[in-house]
Amino acid sequence: MGSGATRPNNADDKMMAAIERGDQGEFKDRKPPKNKDKKLIKEKAARTDKAREKAGRLKALRLAAEKEGKAKKK
């Protein structure tokens, strides 16, 4: 296809792509940063959990809307 410009290039993009695909496993970066700041790590984990939760709610909402749409067609 193209040059692959739409592929996720950094760890955050890859993590978000995994969330969108619905991968439930824990994301592991091949080259994690050597950051020892525990507060920053905890904040980032909280943001990740919030993003997963939001993605799950949106998926449930979408599925409910599709189910309702199918029920109206019948």
C-alpha positions in Angstrom: 0.0 0.0 0.0 1.5 3.3 1.1 4.5 4.3 3.0 3.0 3.1 6.3 2.5 6.7 7.6 -0.7 5.7 9.4 1.1 3.0 11.6 1.6 3.9 15.2 5.2 5.0 15.7 5.6 5.6 19.4 4.6 3.7 22.5 1.6 5.9 23.3 0.2 5.5 19.7 0.8 1.7 19.9 -1.0 1.5 23.3 -4.0 3.5 22.0 -4.1 1.2 18.9 -4.1 -1.8 21.2 -6.9 -0.4 23.2 -9.0 0.4 20.1 -8.4 -3.2 18.9 -9.7 -4.4 22.2 -6.5 -6.2 23.3 -6.9 -6.8 27.0 -3.3 -7.8 27.7 -0.9 -5.5 29.4 1.0 -3.3 26.9 4.7 -3.7 27.1 7.1 -1.3 25.3 10.2 -3.0 23.9 12.4 -0.1 25.0 10.8 1.4 28.1 12.2 4.7 29.3 14.5 4.7 32.3 12.2 6.9 34.3 12.2 6.3 38.0 9.6 9.0 38.8 6.9 6.9 40.5 4.4 9.8 40.6 4.6 10.3 36.9 4.3 6.6 36.3 1.2 6.3 38.5 -0.4 9.3 36.8 0.2 7.8 33.3 -1.3 4.5 34.5 -4.3 6.3 35.8 -4.7 8.1 32.4 -4.4 4.8 30.6 -7.0 3.2 32.8 -9.3 6.1 32.2 -8.8 5.8 28.4 -9.6 2.1 28.6 -12.7 2.7 30.6 -13.9 5.4 28.2 -13.2 3.1 25.2 -15.2 0.4 26.9 -18.2 2.7 27.5 -18.1 4.0 24.0 -18.0 0.4 22.6 -21.0 -0.6 24.8 -22.9 2.5 23.6 -22.1 1.7 20.0 -23.2 -1.9 20.4 -26.4 -0.8 22.1 -27.1 1.6 19.3 -26.5 -1.1 16.7 -28.8 -3.5 18.5 -31.5 -0.8 18.7 -31.1 0.0 15.0 -31.6 -3.7 14.1 -34.7 -3.9 16.3 -36.2 -0.9 14.5 -35.6 -2.4 11.1 -37.6 -5.5 12.0 
